[in-house]
Amino acid sequence: TVPMTEEHPTEPTTVYGASKLVGEHYTKAFTNTYRLNTIIVRPFNTYGPREHFEGPYGEVIPKFSIRIKNGKSPLIFGSGNQTRDFIYVSDTVAGMILAANSEKLNSGEAINIARGEEVSVNNLAKYILESLNSYLNPEYHPPRTADVLRHYADISKARKILNFQPKIDIKAGIRLYLDWLGKQNIDFSKEMEINWIK
């Protein structure tokens, strides 16, 4: 169901999702076994400077950006209607610091840190294309196995308990990322070649 609260069923459909859940179980085990004071922060799709784009696990925003900078269409797997809850890295960090310093969260408790807004992959491609003044169109491919169709966080708990207020919306965040990327000494054509930006 969406938006996803902290009580949402944890039944991952991908190996990546399962690895995240295992981390939560380890955290709870350390709390239960050693009385270690812990908080489980669930950051959603964090993006921004230094976001990796290498190989099959590269992130979508840098991959789209590097392809477009090379005059190549962004590749979308599936319809592009699948959604993610993108949060700029500085907002993620602010949320994590608030959670770490909070005395209102119980040890072992989970809290969502996200923008609290659904963005489709189609719209994401559109925003990046517009920001780079490109007239390319996305190129569509068959959907990936077990892809999550909607990823959208309920951040009401973080707003209430932590007074968490994300500041940067997706369009502003993309502009910030592209501005940072443009200042890096990166050979974009070489990155396309050696990191198979797909």
N, C-alpha and C positions, 0 to 999 in steps of 0.2 A: 504494500500500500504506500501511497505518497500523500503528503510528505512523510518521510521516515522519521519517527521519533526514536529515542534511545531504547524504547521497548519493542521496536520492530523485530520480528522473528529473524534470527541469525541463521540463515540457511543459504550459504554462498553457492553460486552456480559456476564460479570460476576458481581455478587453482589460486589465483592472486587473492581473491576474496577469502578463500579458506586460510591462506597464510596470514592475513590480517586478523582473522578470528582466533587463530592459534596464539598470536601475540597477546590477545586479550585474555585467553585462558591461562597463559603463563603468568601474566600480571596478577590475575586473581589468585593463582596458586601461591605466588610469593606473598601476597597479602594474607592468605589463610594459613600458610605454613610458618612464615617468619614474622608475621605482623608488620610487614613493610607497608608504610603508608603510600598508597598509590592512587592515581587518578587515570582513567582511561579517556583519552581525548580521541575523538573520531573526526579527523579533518577530512573534508570531502575533496573535490578535485582542485588541489592547490596548483597554481601556476605563477610564473614570473621569472625574473632573472635566474640564470644558471639551471633552468629546467632542462632535463636531459632529453635528447632526441635520438640516441643511438639504438640501433637494432630494433627487434620486434616489440620491445617494451618502452620505446621512446614515447613521449607525451604528444598528444594531438596538436596542441597549439604551436610548439616549435616545429613539428613536422610539416604542418600546413604552411607555416611562415617560410621555411627554407625552400619548400617546393615552389611556392609562389615567387620567391626572390629569384629562382632559377627559370622562371617563365613556364612552370609546370602547374597543371591543375591540382588542387588538393584532392586527395583520394578519400572517398567516403565509403565505408563498408556497410552495406544495408541501405535502408531508405534515407538515412540522415535524420529521421524523426526521433531517434533515440536521444535522450536528454541527460545532461550532467549538471551538477551544481558546482560551478566554477567559483573559486575564492582566491583572490590575489594573496600572494605569499605574506605581505605585511599584515593583512587581516588575520591570516592563520596564526602568525607569530603572536599577535596581540591577544588572540583568543587563548592560545596555549599558556601565555604568561598569566592571564587572568585566572585560568583554571588552576595553575600551579600555586598561585597565591591565595586561592579562595579557602576560607574556613567553613564554607557552607556545603561543600561537597563531602560525602562520606568516602572513606577509603575503599578503593575498588569500584567506585561509581563511574559510569560512562557519561560523556557529554559530547554532543555534536558541535563541531565548529565548521561553519559553512556560510555561504552568502545567503542561503535560504531562497534561491531563485533557480528555476529550471531554464536551461538554455539548450536548444536542440543543436545537434552537430551541423545541420544545415545552416542555422543562423550563425553559429560560430564561424563557419567557413565564409559566410557573407560578410561578417564584421571584419575579418582579417583581410579579405579581398578589398573591401572598401578602404580600410586603413592603409593598404599598400597601393591604392589607386590602380587596381588590376581589374581588367574586364574578362578574366578567365572564368570558366564555369567549373564546378566540381565534377570529378570523374567518379562514377559509381561502380562498386564491385560487390560481389556476394557478401552477405553478412558474416561476421566472425562467429565461431562456435560459442554458444552460451553467452552471447553478449547481453549485458543488462540493458533493458529498454528504457527504464526511467530511474534516475538517481537524483533525488531531490530531498533535501534535509529539512526537518522541522527544527528550527533553532530557538523555539520559544523558551526552552529551559535555559539555554545560555544567555538569552536576553534577560530573563527574570533573575537568575541566580548570580550571573557574572556581570550583568549590565553590558553585555557584548553587543557592539554595534558595528558590523562591517561597513567600511567607508567607500570602497572602490568597486564600482559596478563593472560589468564585463567589458563594455566598450572602452571605458577609461583604462581598465587593466590591460587590455590588448594594446592600446596606444603606448602605455608605459613599457610593456614588454618589448614591443617593436622598436621603441626608442633605445632601450638598453641593447637589444640585439644589433642594431645598426652601428653602435659604438664599439662593438667587439671586432677584433682582428680575425675575422672568420672568412675562409675561402668557401663560399656557399656551394659552388660547383663541386669542389672536392668533397665536401660533406655529403652531397647527394651521392657521390660515387662510392665512398668508403663506408658510409653508414646506411646504405640502401634505404633512403627515406621513402617509406611506403605507408 
